[in-house]
Amino acid sequence: MLMSVSRPSPIAPTVDFDANGVQHGHLRLPYSRDDSAWGSVMIPICVIANEEGPTALLTGANHGDEYEGPAALLELAQTLDPSQVSGRVIIVPALNYPAFRAGTRTSPIDRGNLNRSFPGRPDGTVTEKIADYVTRHLIPLADIVLDFHSGGKTLDFLPYAAAHELPDKDQEARCFEAVAAFSAPFSMKMLEIDAVGMLDTTVEEMGKTFVTTELGGAGTATARSIEIARKGSLNLLRHAGILKGEPDVRPTRWLDMRSDDCFTFAQDDGLIAFVRDLGDPVRSGETVAHVYPLGRTGIAPVEYCAVMDGVLAARHVPGLIKVGDCLSVIATITEDI
C-alpha cells in the first residue's frame, strides 16, 4: 500500500486517545476559504475508554447522504457508559463531514469521494487529507473497524452487514464472525465492483477485522434501519469484548455476491418501474423492472431481466434512471438461519 508519508498530517485532534473516560471533540483540519481565511473543517469525534482492552473504530457518513450510521453513532456517543467499557471505542459519526453537512455523497469542497480516496495524502485535497489521517492515525489504533453504509440518495438496499472474502483465511473468518455477531436481518459475503481506494481495502490490508453495512438508503433512514444499526453496534462491541455480555444474535439470512452477474446497469434513460420489491425472489430470465422512455406515449418500455436466480438485494432510486446507473443487484441465498 502506497502512502504519502513525507509530511505529518495537518489534522489535529482535540481529544487524547490515551485518556480514560468520555471525550467529545473534533479532528481539526485547516481549510482556508473565501469566508474564513484561517478556517477549519471540524470533524466530530468521541473517545470512550476504560481500563485495558481492545479498540473499536466506528464510523458513519463515509458518504455524506447515508444516515443510519450517524444516527446510531451519535446516540452511542451520548449514552455509552465508560464504566461498562473494557478497552476503547473511537466514534466518528460523520467521517466525510463536509459531505454530511451538504447531504451529498461526495464532498462539496473538492467533489472527493472519501471511500475512493484511501490511503489518502497529507498534502492532497481536503478529502485526501481526511483519508490520510484515518489511515495513519485511527486505523492503527483499532482491532476492529465498523464502517456504516447505506444506499444514499440513489440506491435502496436490504438491511445487511457484510465482509469480504480475503486471502488470509484466518482474518476472513474473524470478519465473518463479526458480521454474524452484528446480527442484521441479512448478512452478505460481498463482492465490490470498484474496490480501489476504499476504506475497506485499507483496513483489511492492515490485517484488522472489518465489517461494513448497507442498511437501506433512498436518501433517508427509517426507525427500523436505525435500530438495526444501533443494536448491531452494541453487538459488535460485545463480540469484541469491549462491552460485557454476549451479542443479542437474531436469525439472519446469509447472502452472496460472487460475480458481476449480480449487477445490472441501465442502458437507457427513462422512468424505472420495478416489478419486484426488495427481498423478492427472482429467477433467471424473469423481469425485474421496466424503463419507460420519456417525452411521449405509445413507446414500449425496455425490459430488464435477471440473469441469475436469487433475491433482489438493491434497487435504484428515485423514479428516473440514466444510462450507466446501477439498476439492481441480485444476491444468492447461501444459508437461511
Secondary structure, 3 states (H helix, E strand, C coil): CCCCCCCCCCCEECCCCCCCEEEEEEEEEECCECCECCCEEEEEEEEEEECCCCEEEEECCCCCCCCHHHHHHHHHHHHCCHHHECEEEEEECCCCHHHHHHCCCCCCCCCCCHHHCCCCCCCCCHHHHHHHHHHHHHHHHCCEEEECCCCCCCEEECCEEEEECCCCHHHHHHHHHHHHHHCCCEEEEECCCCCCCCHHHHHHHCCCEEEEEECCECCCCCHHHHHHHHHHHHHHHHHCCCECCCCCCCCCEEEECCCHHHEEECCCCEEEEECCCCCCEECCCCEEEEEECCCCCCCCCEEEECCCCEEEEEEECCCEECCCCEEEEEEEEEEEC
